[in-house]
Amino acid sequence: MKKIKDSTIVLHSEKTKKNILGAVTTPIFQSSAYLYPFGDESLKYPRYGNLPNQEEVIEKISLLENAEDGVIFATGMAAVSTTILTVVKPGEHIIVQDQIYGGTTSFIEGLLKELKIEVTYFDFCSEPDFSKVIKSNTKAIYIESPSNPLLKIIDIPTVAKISKENKIISIIDNTFATPINQKPIQLGIDIVVHSATKYLNGHSDLIAGFVASSKDYIKRIRKNSRDLGCTPNDITAYLLARGLKTLAIRVEKHNQNAIKLAKYLSEHKKVNVVNYPGLESHPQHELAKKFMKGFGGMLSVEFNMDADELNKRLSKLKFFARAVSLGGVESLLCLPSETSHSYLPKSEREKLGIKDTLVRISTGIEDIDDLINDWEEALS
Ligand SMILES: *Cc1c(COP(=O)(O)O)cnc(C)c1O
């Protein structure tokens, strides 16, 4: 059969064709105990991630990521930590993108360093050639693109190529882009991790994670996930499977809304700069176009006013609640200086290009005219 497209993958899977009592959607399996032996099937147990809703999610996201297999996790951080712990051992070395999700930095600076795993931070956005920081014990690299909160882009194909040439395992956090906009495994990356809490579920009502990769890596990651107890229950898997059904159509709308909002804000006199890879003014727009199908719903905006005035104006917005997290159907915003980067002193933040008037926006799927009017009124 011809390879099916993303918007069909999210709706139809072999697992959903199992026809459990003829149900068109996969019912929730609210049971922790299962009879054995049960025909040809392996023993069912929620922690093994082999209940029908869990399997539906695994099949669909693996297909979207063009991966042979996948593992469903209870949180994005469980996916990140289990993956890194599986591929890098004490005494070995990992090269990590210098600006990544705060929880991942906390894990790396905490447990990973306690386990005597060597870490080098590297700015992959400015320079994809990381060969100068490779050591004899380098085992893996870890990147995130687009980056948070400045939406910088990594030249993923080049990083993947250098990794392969040096027999280094490449891992990417694809949460911001989603597999609808960016398919890292097709670009040569070995392992893709996700916080499914964000776009994959898309409704800001659950927490989950995912890892997609080859059969070999997934076998090892799945074993460790089972041993560490990282699997979500079937209700979470059911809700995630439901959210996934609209992933393709939601992301398409996020892409459309974000580019329009980015263009509007970039022309506003109260704005210094808009960071969005879909804007022609973005320094890596041409690079992003090579391997991103769309540019996502995330953007960040540096306003041309002091922090007090900014606070007043943000509080006038009706459709952009000030909240952490992202990727849901409703628009949200946050100030990285108050959230992800609040642990750094102001001078350190500014060195990274994160001013106190930088606002990160997760553009929802509302009507774009309403979103733009909301900003128009708040800024006037
Ligand atoms: C939220 C997030 C995570 C962590 O995921 P949780 O589901 O909160 O554990 C990891 N990476 C990125 C890019 C995120 O946005």
PDBQT file of the ligand as one rigid body, heavy atoms in Angstrom, charges set to zero:
ROOT
HETATM    1  C1  LIG A 401       7.517  20.714  28.640  1.00  0.00    +0.000 C 
HETATM    2  C2  LIG A 401       8.751  20.303  27.963  1.00  0.00    +0.000 A 
HETATM    3  C3  LIG A 401       9.496  19.197  28.401  1.00  0.00    +0.000 A 
HETATM    4  C4  LIG A 401       9.123  18.410  29.644  1.00  0.00    +0.000 C 
HETATM    5  O1  LIG A 401       7.929  17.763  29.499  1.00  0.00    +0.000 OA
HETATM    6  P1  LIG A 401       6.910  17.405  30.718  1.00  0.00    +0.000 P 
HETATM    7  O2  LIG A 401       5.787  16.774  30.002  1.00  0.00    +0.000 OA
HETATM    8  O3  LIG A 401       6.587  18.698  31.405  1.00  0.00    +0.000 OA
HETATM    9  O4  LIG A 401       7.651  16.483  31.630  1.00  0.00    +0.000 OA
HETATM   10  C5  LIG A 401      10.610  18.831  27.671  1.00  0.00    +0.000 A 
HETATM   11  N1  LIG A 401      11.008  19.532  26.580  1.00  0.00    +0.000 NA
HETATM   12  C6  LIG A 401      10.320  20.610  26.141  1.00  0.00    +0.000 A 
HETATM   13  C7  LIG A 401      10.804  21.335  24.933  1.00  0.00    +0.000 C 
HETATM   14  C8  LIG A 401       9.179  21.034  26.816  1.00  0.00    +0.000 A 
HETATM   15  O5  LIG A 401       8.518  22.111  26.365  1.00  0.00    +0.000 OA
ENDROOT
TORSDOF 0
